[in-house]
Amino acid sequence: MLKTNTTMTVQVNGETHSLTAPVKLPEFLTQINLNPRLIAVEYNGEILHRQYWSDTQLQDGDRLEIVTIVGGG
């Protein structure tokens, strides 16, 4: 059976984003113009280690908290 594209919503830092499934986390981060090297991601209440990002398929209703890393001195 072929997978069909469906619309789903995810929460990112409290804001609702609609997207077409299936989509993996790195692709979504690119779609919302974030540099994956400069952020940390909490996925459904758990810090998601970078090594698992490419395997993470977003699902309808997922919650992401994304923190941008800022250098300074």
DSSP file (Angstrom, degrees, kcal/mol; ACC not computed):
  #  RESIDUE AA STRUCTURE BP1 BP2  ACC     N-H-->O    O-->H-N    N-H-->O    O-->H-N    TCO  KAPPA ALPHA  PHI   PSI    X-CA   Y-CA   Z-CA
    1    1 A M              0   0    0      0, 0.0     2,-0.3     0, 0.0     0, 0.0   0.000 360.0 360.0 360.0 136.4    0.0    0.0    0.0
    2    2 A L        -     0   0    0      1,-0.1     2,-0.4     0, 0.0     0, 0.0  -0.587 360.0-123.0 -81.6 140.7    1.3    3.5   -0.9
    3    3 A K        -     0   0    0     -2,-0.3     2,-0.3    19,-0.0    -1,-0.1  -0.669  27.0-149.1 -78.7 136.0    1.6    6.1    1.8
    4    4 A T        -     0   0    0     -2,-0.4     2,-0.3     1,-0.0    17,-0.0  -0.785  20.0-107.0-104.3 152.2   -0.3    9.2    1.0
    5    5 A N        -     0   0    0     -2,-0.3     2,-0.3    15,-0.1    15,-0.0  -0.604  42.8-178.5 -75.8 133.4    0.6   12.7    2.0
    6    6 A T  E     -A   21   0A   0     15,-1.0    15,-4.0    -2,-0.3     2,-0.4  -0.913  28.0-111.6-129.5 157.8   -1.6   14.0    4.7
    7    7 A T  E     +A   20   0A   0     -2,-0.3     2,-0.3    13,-0.2    13,-0.2  -0.723  41.0 168.4 -89.7 139.3   -1.7   17.3    6.6
    8    8 A M  E     -A   19   0A   0     11,-2.8    11,-2.6    -2,-0.4     2,-0.4  -0.921  25.0-130.7-141.1 167.4   -0.8   17.3   10.2
    9    9 A T  E     -A   18   0A   0     -2,-0.3    52,-3.5     9,-0.2    53,-0.3  -0.957  17.6-176.5-123.6 144.7   -0.1   19.9   12.9
   10   10 A V  E     -A   17   0A   0      7,-2.3     7,-2.9    -2,-0.4     2,-0.5  -0.956  25.1-124.6-131.3 153.3    2.8   20.1   15.3
   11   11 A Q  E     -Ab  16  63A   0     51,-2.7    53,-3.6    -2,-0.3     2,-0.5  -0.870  23.6-173.5 -99.3 127.8    3.4   22.6   18.1
   12   12 A V  E >  S-Ab  15  64A   0      3,-3.2     3,-2.2    -2,-0.5    53,-0.2  -0.963  75.7 -25.9-124.0 113.0    6.7   24.5   18.0
   13   13 A N  T 3  S-     0   0    0     51,-2.7    52,-0.1    -2,-0.5    -1,-0.1   0.869 128.3 -49.4  50.1  40.5    7.5   26.7   21.0
   14   14 A G  T 3  S+     0   0    0     50,-0.4     2,-0.4     1,-0.3    -1,-0.3   0.346 116.9 112.3  85.8  -5.9    3.7   26.9   21.6
   15   15 A E  E <   -A   12   0A   0     -3,-2.2    -3,-3.2     2,-0.0     2,-0.4  -0.825  66.6-123.9-102.9 140.4    2.9   27.9   18.0
   16   16 A T  E     -A   11   0A   0     -2,-0.4     2,-0.4    -5,-0.2    -5,-0.2  -0.668  25.6-170.9 -83.8 131.5    0.9   25.6   15.7
   17   17 A H  E     -A   10   0A   0     -7,-2.9    -7,-2.3    -2,-0.4     2,-0.4  -0.988  10.6-150.1-121.7 129.8    2.5   24.7   12.4
   18   18 A S  E     +A    9   0A   0     -2,-0.4     2,-0.3    -9,-0.2    -9,-0.2  -0.822  27.6 163.0 -95.7 137.9    0.7   22.8    9.7
   19   19 A L  E     -A    8   0A   0    -11,-2.6   -11,-2.8    -2,-0.4     2,-0.6  -0.960  40.6-102.1-149.2 165.8    2.8   20.6    7.4
   20   20 A T  E     -A    7   0A   0     -2,-0.3   -13,-0.2   -13,-0.2   -15,-0.1  -0.821  53.1-104.3 -95.3 124.1    2.5   17.7    5.0
   21   21 A A  E    S+A    6   0A   0    -15,-4.0   -15,-1.0    -2,-0.6     2,-0.1  -0.588  90.4  54.6 -87.4 153.6    3.4   14.3    6.3
   22   22 A P  S    S+     0   0    0      0, 0.0     2,-0.3     0, 0.0    -2,-0.1   0.523  71.6 145.1 -83.5 148.7    5.6   12.4    6.2
   23   23 A V        -     0   0    0     35,-0.4    35,-2.5    -2,-0.1     2,-0.2  -0.980  37.0-139.9-148.0 136.4    8.4   14.7    7.3
   24   24 A K  B  >  -E   57   0B   0     -2,-0.3     4,-2.1    33,-0.2     3,-0.3  -0.600  32.3-106.0 -92.2 157.9   11.5   14.0    9.3
   25   25 A L  H  > S+     0   0    0     31,-2.5     4,-2.6    28,-0.5     5,-0.2   0.884 115.7  50.8 -53.1 -51.1   12.8   16.4   11.9
   26   26 A P  H  > S+     0   0    0      0, 0.0     4,-1.8     0, 0.0    -1,-0.2   0.891 111.0  50.0 -59.0 -38.2   15.9   17.8    9.9
   27   27 A E  H  > S+     0   0    0     -3,-0.3     4,-2.1     2,-0.2    -2,-0.2   0.909 111.3  48.9 -64.3 -42.2   13.7   18.5    6.9
   28   28 A F  H  X S+     0   0    0     -4,-2.1     4,-1.7     2,-0.2    -1,-0.2   0.915 107.9  53.8 -63.9 -43.3   11.1   20.3    9.1
   29   29 A L  H  <>S+     0   0    0     -4,-2.6     5,-2.6     1,-0.2    -1,-0.2   0.885 109.8  48.5 -59.7 -38.5   13.9   22.4   10.7
   30   30 A T  H ><5S+     0   0    0     -4,-1.8     3,-1.7    -5,-0.2    -1,-0.2   0.899 106.8  56.7 -65.9 -41.0   15.1   23.5    7.3
   31   31 A Q  H 3<5S+     0   0    0     -4,-2.1    -2,-0.2     1,-0.3    -1,-0.2   0.832 108.7  46.3 -60.8 -33.0   11.5   24.4    6.3
   32   32 A I  T 3<5S-     0   0    0     -4,-1.7    -1,-0.3    -5,-0.1    -2,-0.2   0.164 119.9-110.6 -98.8  19.6   11.2   26.7    9.2
   33   33 A N  T < 5 +     0   0    0     -3,-1.7     2,-0.4     1,-0.2    -3,-0.2   0.850  66.3 145.0  61.1  42.9   14.6   28.3    8.5
   34   34 A L      < -     0   0    0     -5,-2.6    -1,-0.2    -6,-0.1    -2,-0.1  -0.907  50.3-129.1-110.6 141.7   16.5   27.0   11.4
   35   35 A N    >   -     0   0    0     -2,-0.4     3,-2.4     1,-0.2     4,-0.1  -0.788  14.8-150.5 -86.8 110.8   20.2   26.0   11.3
   36   36 A P  G >  S+     0   0    0      0, 0.0     3,-0.9     0, 0.0    -1,-0.2   0.742  92.9  61.8 -56.7 -24.0   20.4   22.5   12.9
   37   37 A R  G 3  S+     0   0    0      1,-0.2    -2,-0.0    -3,-0.0    -3,-0.0   0.678 105.1  47.7 -75.0 -15.4   23.9   23.2   14.1
   38   38 A L  G <  S+     0   0    0     -3,-2.4    31,-3.3     2,-0.0     2,-0.3   0.112 102.5  70.0-115.3  22.3   22.8   26.1   16.3
   39   39 A I  E <   -C   68   0A   0     -3,-0.9     2,-0.4    29,-0.3    29,-0.2  -0.927  57.6-146.3-136.8 160.7   19.7   24.6   18.1
   40   40 A A  E     -C   67   0A   0     27,-2.3    27,-2.4    -2,-0.3     2,-0.4  -0.958  22.8-148.6-120.3 145.5   18.7   22.1   20.7
   41   41 A V  E     -C   66   0A   0      7,-0.5     7,-2.9    -2,-0.4     2,-0.5  -0.960  12.7-163.6-124.7 129.6   15.4   20.2   20.4
   42   42 A E  E     -CD  65  47A   0     23,-2.9    23,-2.2    -2,-0.4     2,-0.6  -0.956  17.2-161.5-103.7 124.7   13.0   18.9   23.0
   43   43 A Y  E >   -CD  64  46A   0      3,-3.3     3,-1.3    -2,-0.5    21,-0.2  -0.926  68.2 -25.6-115.5 111.4   10.7   16.4   21.4
   44   44 A N  T 3  S-     0   0    0     19,-3.6    -1,-0.2    -2,-0.6    20,-0.1   0.894 130.3 -43.3  51.3  45.0    7.4   15.6   23.3
   45   45 A G  T 3  S+     0   0    0     18,-0.3     2,-0.4     1,-0.2    -1,-0.3   0.434 121.5  97.6  88.0  -0.1    9.0   16.5   26.6
   46   46 A E  E <  S-D   43   0A   0     -3,-1.3    -3,-3.3     2,-0.0     2,-0.3  -0.968  78.7-113.9-124.4 136.8   12.4   14.8   26.1
   47   47 A I  E     -D   42   0A   0     -2,-0.4     2,-0.7    -5,-0.3    -5,-0.3  -0.520  33.8-143.2 -63.7 128.0   15.7   16.3   25.0
   48   48 A L        -     0   0    0     -7,-2.9    -7,-0.5    -2,-0.3     5,-0.1  -0.858  10.9-133.2-101.6 112.9   16.3   14.7   21.6
   49   49 A H    >   -     0   0    0     -2,-0.7     3,-2.5     1,-0.1     4,-0.4  -0.371  20.1-118.7 -65.1 141.1   20.0   14.0   21.1
   50   50 A R  G >  S+     0   0    0      1,-0.3     3,-1.4     2,-0.2     4,-0.5   0.772 109.1  68.4 -52.6 -33.3   21.2   15.1   17.7
   51   51 A Q  G 3  S+     0   0    0      1,-0.3    -1,-0.3     2,-0.1     3,-0.1   0.720 102.3  47.3 -63.1 -19.5   22.2   11.5   16.7
   52   52 A Y  G X> S+     0   0    0     -3,-2.5     3,-0.9     1,-0.1     4,-0.6   0.493  85.5  91.6 -98.6  -5.2   18.5   10.6   16.6
   53   53 A W  G X4 S+     0   0    0     -3,-1.4     3,-1.6    -4,-0.4   -28,-0.5   0.918  83.1  52.3 -58.1 -47.3   17.2   13.6   14.6
   54   54 A S  G 34 S+     0   0    0     -4,-0.5    -1,-0.3     1,-0.3    -2,-0.1   0.716 111.7  47.9 -66.9 -18.5   17.5   11.9   11.2
   55   55 A D  G <4 S+     0   0    0     -3,-0.9     2,-0.8    -4,-0.1    -1,-0.3   0.478  87.3 104.9 -95.3  -4.4   15.5    9.0   12.4
   56   56 A T    <<  -     0   0    0     -3,-1.6   -31,-2.5    -4,-0.6     2,-0.6  -0.699  52.3-166.1 -89.1 110.8   12.7   11.1   13.9
   57   57 A Q  B     -E   24   0B   0     -2,-0.8   -33,-0.2   -33,-0.2     2,-0.1  -0.838  23.5-125.5 -92.8 120.5    9.5   11.1   11.8
   58   58 A L        -     0   0    0    -35,-2.5   -35,-0.4    -2,-0.6     2,-0.3  -0.402  26.6-159.6 -68.8 144.1    7.2   13.9   13.0
   59   59 A Q    >   -     0   0    0     -2,-0.1     3,-2.1   -37,-0.1   -51,-0.0  -0.872  32.3 -82.7-122.7 154.6    3.7   12.8   13.9
   60   60 A D  T 3  S+     0   0    0     -2,-0.3   -50,-0.2     1,-0.3   -52,-0.0  -0.332 116.8  20.0 -55.9 129.8    0.4   14.7   14.1
   61   61 A G  T 3  S+     0   0    0    -52,-3.5    -1,-0.3     1,-0.3   -51,-0.2   0.408  85.5 151.0  90.4  -2.1    0.2   16.4   17.5
   62   62 A D    <   -     0   0    0     -3,-2.1   -51,-2.7   -53,-0.3     2,-0.5  -0.257  36.5-141.6 -60.3 151.5    4.0   16.3   18.3
   63   63 A R  E     -b   11   0A   0    -53,-0.2   -19,-3.6   -51,-0.0     2,-0.4  -0.979  18.0-174.4-119.6 125.1    5.3   19.1   20.6
   64   64 A L  E     -bC  12  43A   0    -53,-3.6   -51,-2.7    -2,-0.5     2,-0.5  -0.952  12.3-167.0-117.8 136.9    8.7   20.6   19.9
   65   65 A E  E     - C   0  42A   0    -23,-2.2   -23,-2.9    -2,-0.4     2,-0.5  -0.995  16.2-167.2-116.5 123.1   10.6   23.1   22.1
   66   66 A I  E     - C   0  41A   0     -2,-0.5     2,-0.5   -25,-0.2   -25,-0.2  -0.948   6.0-167.0-118.9 127.0   13.5   24.6   20.1
   67   67 A V  E     - C   0  40A   0    -27,-2.4   -27,-2.3    -2,-0.5     2,-0.4  -0.947  15.0-139.5-114.8 129.0   16.2   26.6   21.8
   68   68 A T  E     - C   0  39A   0     -2,-0.5     2,-0.5   -29,-0.2   -29,-0.3  -0.735  16.8-131.2 -87.6 133.5   18.7   28.6   19.7
   69   69 A I        -     0   0    0    -31,-3.3     2,-0.5    -2,-0.4    -1,-0.0  -0.738  25.6-168.2 -85.9 124.2   22.3   28.5   20.9
   70   70 A V        -     0   0    0     -2,-0.5     2,-0.2     2,-0.0   -31,-0.0  -0.962   9.2-147.0-119.4 126.3   23.7   32.1   21.1
   71   71 A G        +     0   0    0     -2,-0.5     2,-0.3     2,-0.0     0, 0.0  -0.539  31.3 147.7 -84.5 155.4   27.4   32.8   21.5
   72   72 A G              0   0    0     -2,-0.2    -2,-0.0     1,-0.1     0, 0.0  -0.974 360.0 360.0-169.6-179.6   28.5   35.8   23.4
   73   73 A G              0   0    0     -2,-0.3    -1,-0.1     0, 0.0    -2,-0.0   0.352 360.0 360.0-157.9 360.0   31.1   37.2   25.7
